Amino acid sequence: MRDTKFLLNDQNPAVKPGEDFYEFTVGGWLKKTSIPDDYSRWGSFEILIEENFKKLKELLDNPMQVSGLDDEALAKKIATFYQQGMNEKAIEEHGLAPLQPYLQKIRSMTSPNDFVTVVAEMNKIGVHPLFSFMSTPDARNSKWVIGGLGQGGLGLFERNYYLDKKNEEILKKYRQHIEKMFGLIGEEDAVVKAEIVLKIEIELARASRVKEELRDPVKNYNKMQRRQLVDLAPEFHWQKFFLEAGADNLVDIDVGQPEFFSAMGDLVGSIPMSEWRTYFVWHLLIGTADLLSKKLVDEKFDFYGRIVSGQPKIKDRLKRVIIMMDHHIGEAIGKLFVKKYFPPPSKQRAEELVQNLIVTMGERIDNLAWMSAETKKEARKKLSAITIKIGYPSKWIDYSNWKTGENYLATALLARRFEWQREMDKINKPVDPTEWLMSPQTVNAYFEPLKNEIVFPAGILQPPFFYDDADDALNYGGIGTVIGHEITHGFDDQGRQYDAEGNLRDWWTLEDGERFNVSAENFVKQYAESSPLPGLKLNGEFTLGENIADLGGLCVALAAFRKVADDKKIDGLTSEQRFFISYAQTEKCHIRDERLKMQILTDPHSPGKYRVNIPLSNMDEFFAAFKISEKEGMFRDKNDRVNIW
């Protein structure tokens, strides 16, 4: 059995668990740990990511030697990509030469047809000016793939970076960054061109929906036939775009934000072609800079890494190459990773945990006092239909058509073209139920509402989330709460709107929906009361789905744990105390102020401290486990506690 004394070593004994459980649990670790210079935050996720870097380096140094890998051709391609990425000298010698064909295509753009050709070509190489276009299951017919269009075209993360006066300083530095990048590639009038880019992006931001509205799946489902796009935005030659993008078989398309595309069409018709050329060059630059010379890499990091995220130092080349390869050919590397680092016993134990939590969630649904029998029947139906994916795909992506190029940029862009074509080939066909949206080595998990599936990559099925040889309290408090979190996403404020088949359908009685919304609104208010930074409160509406999943995940995991827990104490801690401490351990995190601000503005997850303290302050079991009195800071009156799932 693994030693669990680290649960005590990370604590701050000067703080009582009922005053601030996060500080009590990990306060000692926070005091003795600093954020590495090449990170903007440092916690359980980043520690595991750092361990994975070491494992992936070992694999990439000699992919042909991985035991059991039966695809020598793929191993050679992986080796070529890796070696090109690590060859900084060759990258410097190539300079901008690998990018010149794309720059030339933009600079020679003079007509509306040229305009559309450039947009299509940029999409093929993973650069998405103006909007995002993808394949997607039809939200009302989830077994069938259609096209999907979404608002986009911004170099910053979210519309409020452009429109909220609180972000004026960041916007000013963004403009300066654009100037510098243009200067580094020899563009004349860099100051003027930066203003042009900013002018266009501000207009696109004005046309964009706010992030809270983007969470409404009904409002963002607007299926139409592609000929209807001509009426919506006639200035953009849609038929030519789909033909050149490789999606000429497209029939139906979900236009997420129609008003954005109408406004975009107006901009296409009113902004001079010379200004669009400047805008496209900029988006090509930020979409490829990480693959080019050091001066461009460093300048991009200086803004997005140092200024926006507060990260003092860029990651070394090895880590950056691994991140790039994972982004481009994640499943190819995943084949290597699971062969060596995810043995069958790990998969089996994870499957047992998931099944226990699924059963427990069903029992909790049966016992809900606020839900009617009619809605419970539908909820049970959805729960029983959830597909569970653990570790790695049952069918791997076939990379035989992916070719490597003459240099790092060329190889990466060929990988992007390969992935683009793979996406386009899905359109107007049945959904592939075996497909994954994350690579096996990813330290994360997800729920996909359109497929009604929960997915747990091998990357997260490692300590501190999952142990082969640990006390059950650690696993249920760790990976168990992650599993419960993803299950609960099927029933959060967004996920609850999809049925057992993954279709966007209201399966609730009116009364049950109203009761759910009352509890959800109370939860919004709890988070909105917190200010992680002076003058900056949490956005309880934007983070609602993740917050519901945090609380639901804790409740389901604890109930499942109680089925296997014993009464023995370890290091003076009861089994349930160890469970709660294990959960808090997974959320321990140092974060720089700049990154914290960016998280609050753009990330639907609440910061770690609030993911621990606020859900626990709604749990009777937590108060009982630590004998917390009503005089202590975390105590919440019973009438104010939220318990949805």
N, C-alpha and C positions, 0 to 999 in steps of 0.2 A: 504493500500500500504506500502510495506517495506521501511524503512528509508534508503536512499542511501548516507548518509553523510560519510560512510566509504570510498567512492570513493575519498573524499577530504582528509580524515585523513591519508591515505597512501601516499599522494603525497609529493614530494619535491618541494616546491614553488620557490626555488632558481634556479631551472633549467627550461628552456623554453621547451615546448612540441616539438618545431621544432629542438632543439639541441640534445636531447636524450629522446625520448618519454618514454622509459622504466624507466629511472631514474626519470623523471617528474611524472610518474604515481605511481610508487611503491617505490621511493627512500626514502620516510619517513618511510615506513614499513621496508625497509632494514636496516635503521639506528637503529630503536628501537627494532628490532627482532633478536634473536640469534638462531642458530641451536641447537635443543635439542641434548644432548650427544648421544642418541641412534639413531640418524639419520645422514646420510652423506649429505643429502640435505633436505631443508625444504621450502615448498611452498604450493601452493593451493592444489595440489594433495595429498601431505603428510598430510596437515591439515585435509582434508576430510577423508583420510585413518585413521587418529588418532581418528576421531569421530566415524568411523565405528567400530574400536576396542571396543569402549564403548558399542555400540549397540550389537555387536556380543557376548561380554562377558555376557550381560544381557540374551541373548537368550541361550547361552551355559550353563549358570548356571542352567537353568531349561527348557530344550527344550520341555519337555512334556506339559508345560503350555502355549505354544504359541497358541493363539486363532485360531481355524479353521484348525489346522494341523491334518490331518486324518490318519496319519501313525505312530502309536504308536511304532511299531517295529523299524522303522528307528530312531525315537527320542531316543529310548533306546541305539541303536548303537552309535549315535552321543554322547550321554552322557558318554558312556563307553570310547570312544576314548578321549574325553576331560578330563575325570577324570584320565585316565592313563597318559596323557601328563602332567597334573598338579602334578602328584605324583612323585616328584623329588626323594624322599627317596627310593621308589621302583626301580626307574631307576638306582640309584646308587648301590643298592643291587644286581641288575641283572648284572651290569657291562657289560662285553663282551659276557656273556653267550648266549644271544639271537642271536649273530652274528656268533657263533662258527660253526654251520652247514655249513654256506656259506664259511667261512674261510677254513674249512676242505676240502670242495669240490675243492677249488682252490689249496690248498697245495698238494692234492693227484693227481693233473692233470699231466699225463705223456705222453699221446698220442695225435695225431691230433684230434681224436674223442672226447677225454676228453676236449680238447681246445674248440671245437665248443659247446659242452654241457655247459661249463662254460659261454661262451659268451651268449648263449640263456637263461640260468638261470638268469644271471645278468640283461639281458634286461627285463625279467619278473618282476623283483623287482625294476625297475626304474633306474637301473644303466646301462650306455651305453658306455662301452669301445669300442675303435676302430672306431665305426660308429653309426649312428642313423638309426633305422629301424622303419617304421610306416605304417599305412594305409593312402592313399591319393586319392582324386579324380584324375582321369587321365586327365592331362591338355589338351589333344586333344579330350577327350571324357568325359566331366566333370560330367556326370550323373552316371558314373561307378567308383567303387573303386578298385584300384590296390595297390600293395606294393610300398614303396618308400625307397630308400637308400640314405643317405647323409653322407658326410665326418664328422669326429668327433674324439673322443678319447683324447681330450686335457683337462688337468686340469685347464689351464688358458683359457681366453675367446676367444682368436683370435691368428692366426699364428704369427703376428708381435710381440707378447709378447716373442716369442722364437727366432725370427730371426732378429729383429731390435736392433741394438746396443744401441739405446736410452733407451731400456727397460732392459738393463743388470742388473741393481740393483734389479728390481722386480724379475727377473729370479733367481738371487742369493738368495733372501729371500724366493722364492718359494721352492728352493732346501732345504733350512734350515727348512722350514715348513714340507716338506715331511719327513725329518729326525726325527723331533720331533714327528710327528704323528706315525711313525713306532716305535719309542721308547716308546710311551705311550701304545702301545699294546704288548710290550715285544718282538718285532722283533730284532734279532741279526743283527749286521752289518748294522745298519740303514743308515750310511753314504754311504756305497757301494750301498745299495738298492735305495737310493734317486738318485744317479747317473744313475742307471739303468732306473728308471722311466723317468728321464729327457732325457736320450739318446733316448728312444723309442718315447717320445712325440715330441722331436725335429724332428725326422724323419717323424712322422705323420704331423707335421706342414709344413715341406718342401714339402710334397705331397699335401697339401691343397691349394685350390684356395684362392686368396685374397678376402677380403670382397666386393670390388667393383664388381668383377666378379660374385659373388654369387647373385647379384641383377639382373642378366640377365636371365629372365625366359626361353628364347629359348635355350641358352647355357646350362642351368641346367635341361633341359628336354631330357632324353635319355632313352626312353622306350625300353625294351628288354624282351625276355622270360627268365625265370629264368635259363634255361639250358645254356644260353649265359654267365651267370656269371661264369660258370666253365672255360670258355675260358679266361675271363677277369682276374680272380684271382683263378687259380686252386688249390692253396695251402690251401685255406679255403674250408671246406666241406659244401658247401651251401645247398645241399639237406638235410643233417642232421640238419643243423641250422634251416631251415624253418619247418621241422618236429617237432623238439623239442621246437621251439618258438610258436607252435600252429598255423602255417600258411601254412600247407601242401597243402591247396587248392589254393595256390598262382599260378597264371599263368603268368601274366605280372608284370613287376616291372620297376619303373622309377629310374634309377641309376644317381643321380644328377651330380656326378663328376667321370666319369669312370677312369680317370687317377689316382685319389686318390686310388681307389679300386685295380687297377693294382699294384700300389706301395705298398699298404697295403699287398697284397698277397705275394709280394717279401719279405716283413718284416716277415710275418708269417712263411715263409719257411727258413729264414736265422737266426732269433734270437732264441737262446736256450730256451727250455721250462722253465728252471729255472728262466730266466729273465721275461718271460711272467707271471709266477706265481707272481712275485713281482709287476709287472704292474697291474695285476688284483686285488691284495690285496689293492693296493693304491686306485684304482677307487671304490672298494667296500667301503673303509673307507670314502672317501669324499662324496660318495653317501648316506651314512647312519649316519655319525657322529652326525648330528643334532638331531638324535633320541636316542643317547646313553649318556654316563656319562658326567658329567660336564667338566672333564679334556679334553675330545675330543671336546666337543662343544666350549669350551673356546679357544683351540688352533686353531681350524678352523676359529673362529671369528677373532682371533689375526691376521691371515694373510689376509683372504678375506675381513673382515670388517675393521680392524684398518689400516693395511698397504696398501691395495689396494684401499679402499674407504675412508680412513681418518676418520672413525667413532670411536669416543673415547670409547664408551660404548656399550655393547651388549644389545639388547632389553630384557625386562624382560620375564620370562617364559610364562606368559599369552599371550603376543603378539606373541611369537615364536610358541606357540601351535596353536593359531588361524591361523597364516600364514601357518603352516604345515597342519592343517585340511582343510583349503581353497584349498590348493594345491592338497590334496588327495581326498577329498569328497566335492568339491565346490558346486555342485548342491544340495547336501543333506542339507547343511547349507543354501543355497540360498532359499530353500523352506521356512525355518523359517524366513529369512530376509524379503522376499517380503510380507509375510503374515502380518508382523507388520509394516514395514516401507515404503511400496510402494503402496499407495491407488490408486484405479481406476482413480480418477481425475488427478493424476500426469501422469499416462500413457496416458490419453486422451490428455492432453495439449502437451505432448512431441510428440505425433502422429501428432497433428496439425502443430507443428513447422516443423517436418520432411517433411510433405506434401507441406508446403509452400516453403521450400528450394528446393525440387525436382522440383516443377513447375518453380521456379526461375532459376534453373540450365538449364532447358530446354529452357527458354527464352534467356539465355545468349548464349547457343549453337547456337540458331537461328540467333543471332546478331553478331556472330564472323566474323570479316572481313577477317581473314587469312585462314578460312576453307572453302572448297568447299561444294556445295550442296550434292554431293555424300557421302562425309564423314560425314556431318551433319546428314544425314538420318540414318546412322549406329550408330552414337553417340546417337541420340534420341532414337533409338531402344534399345540400351543398358541401357540408363537412365530409360526408361519406364519399363524395365524388372527387375530393382533392387528390391530385397526382403528386406523389412524393419522389423527388430526385435527390440522390445523395452521392457525393464524391465526384462523379464524372459522368459524361453522357453514355448512354447505351449504344449510340451510333455517333461516331466521330465525323467531323467535317472532312471531306475528301479534298486534300490540298494538291492533288496531282496536277491540276490546271494552273496552279500558282507558280510563276516563274520568278527567279531572282534576276536582278539587273546588274549593270556595270559598276554601280556605286551604291552607297547607303540610301540616298534619296530615291534613286530609281527602284531599288528593291522594295522600299517602303511603299512607294506609290503603286507599284505593281500589286502589292498585297492589298492596298486600298481598292484598286480596280477589281481585283478578284472578289473582295467582299461586297463591293457595290453590285457586281454582276450576280452574285449569289442572292443578294437581296431582291434585285429586279426579277430574277427567275422565279421567285416565290409568288409573284402577283398573278392573280386570277387562277389560283390553284388551291387545293386543300391545305390547311395548316399542317405542318410537320410536328407531331406531338413529342418527338424525341429531341427537338432542338433546345439548346441552352442559350441563355442570354449573358452568362458569365463564364470565364475560363475556370477550369478546375482548381487552379492555384490561387484564385481570388480569396482574400480575407473578407468575406461578406456573405450575405444570403439574400434571398428575395422571394416575394410572392408575386405571381403574374396573374392578375384578375381575369384577363381574356382567355387564359388556359386553365384557370382555377388550379394552379400548381404551386408547390413550395419547393425551393431549390437550395441545397446546402453544399457548396463546393468543398472539395477536400482541403482547400486552403484554410478555412475557418475551423475545420475539425481537428484542431491541435490546441495545446495549452496556450493561453489560460482559459480557453473556452471549453475544450474537450480533452479528457485524459483517458488513456487506456487503463491506467492503474491507480485511479483515484477514488476516494470517498464519494459516494453517490451525491452528497450535498454539493460538491464542487461541480459535478457535471450537470446537475439539474439547475443549480444557480447560474452556471455558465451557459453551455450550449442549450440546456433545457429552456432557459428564458429566451434565447434566440429563436429556437424552434417555436415556442409559444407565441413570440412576437410575430413571426411570419404567418402562423395559422390565424392569429387575430386580425392580420391585415385583410383577410378575406371577409372580415366583419366590421372593419372600421368605417368611418364616415364615407369613404370612397368605395372600398371593397364590398360593402354591404349592398351596393347598387347593382352588383353582378350576380347572376344566378349560378346554379350548379354546373351549367354548360359553359360558363364564362360570358354569357350574353348580358348586355346592359338591359336589365328588366327589374321593375319594382315588384318584388315578391313579398313585401311587407303589408300588413294591415295598416290602415291610416293611423289608428290609435298607437300601435307599436312603434311606427316611425316617429310619431310625435314624442313618445316617451324617450326614445333613443336620442332625439335631438335635444331634449331638455337636459339630459345627462351630459351630452357632448358640449352643450353651451356652458354648463357649469365647469367643465374641464378646461375649456378655452379661457375662462376667467381666472382659474387657478394659475395658469402659466403667464397670463398677461400681467399678473401682479409682480413678476420678477424682473429685475434689472441687472443683468450680468455686467454691464458697463454703464457708467454714468450717462443718463439721458437716453439710454437705449434699452427698451423693454423687449421681452420675448413676444413673438407673434403667435398667440395661442391658436388663432384660426389657421394660419399657414402650417403650423406643426401638429395640428390636431390628429391626423392619421397616425403619425409616428407615436404620439403620446398615448393614444388609445391602445396601440399595439404594445407599447412598453408595459402599461398597466395590465392589459389582458395577458401578455406573455408571462408576467410575474405570477398572476393568479393561477393560470393554467399549469405552469411549471411547478408551483408549490403544491397544488392539489395532486399532481402526478407524483411528485416526490414523496408525499405523505404515504403513498401506497407501498413504497419500498424502504422508507426511512426506519432507522432503529432509534432507540432512546439513549444510546451511549454518548457520553461527552468525549470530545477530543480536544486537547489543549484548553480544557475548561469551557468549551463552547458546545452548546446543544446542537443537534442536527439542523434545526431550523435556523438557528443563529448562523451556522456555517453556510447555509443556503443563501441567506440574505447578504452575508459578507462576500460570498463568491460572486453574486450578482454585481455588487458595487465594484468589485475588483475589475470586472470586464469593462466598466465605464470610467476607470481612473484615467485622468488625462490632464496634462499640462497644455496650455494653449496660449499663444501670443495674442495680444490685444487686437492686432490687425486681423488675424485669422478669426478670432472670436466675432469681431464685427462682421466680417464677410459671412461667417456661418449664420449669424442671426438674420442677415439680409437675404441669404440665398439658399440655405439648407433647411429642409423640412424636419430635420432632427434637432431636438433641443440639446444644448451643451450637457456634458456628462454629469455635472453636479445636479442638474435639474431632472435628468433622466433617472437619477437615483432617488433624490429626496421627495419629489412631488408624487410619483406613483406610490412610494412606500407610505407616504402620509395619508393615503386613502385605504390602506389595508389593515383590517382588524388584526390579522395574523402577525403582522410586523409589530404592532403595539404590544401584543401578548408575548411574543418571543423575547422582547427586550424589556418587558415590564415598564413600559413608558407611561408616565402619568400625564394628566391634563395640564400640568404646570410646565411641561417641557416644550421647547420651541417647535418640534415637529408635530406635536399633537394637533389633530384636526377634529373638530366636533363631528360626531356621528352624522348629524343632519347635513353636514357640508361634504361628506365623503362621496366620491364617485365610484361606482362599481358596476360597470356596464356588462362585462363578460366574466 
